[in-house]
Amino acid sequence: MDKRAIRIDEGDNVAVVAQSVGKSDQVLIVEKKESITALDAINTGHKIAIAPIAKGALIMKYGIPIGRATQDSATGNWVHVHNVEDITEELCNRYTKEYRERGKQ
């Protein structure tokens, strides 16, 4: 039986695994109705790459960027703090600038 993962938004390049996944397990991406092979063991609630992610690319979850890849990840890799850079400050600065620009209109 396939393990399951949930992609939250169509633009996401990661999905959240619904139960612990072992290396080489098949993981059904529920919304896409297709399976991928896990390249790493992944704990419940953690992210799995559902497409290749290049170093420097944004990690997309909920349809918004949540981090930046610090290394290349293949489809099926575990995506977590070991390969994702925190971009909270960058996003806060960007959203603040956008908010202030909207206020000038």
Buried (B, 14 or more C-beta within 10 A) or exposed (E): EEBBBEBBEEEBBBBBBBEEBEEEBEBBBBBEEEBBEBBBEBEEEBBBBBEEBEEEBBBBBEEEBBBBBEEBBEBBBBBBEEBBEEBEEEBEEEEEEEEEEEEEE
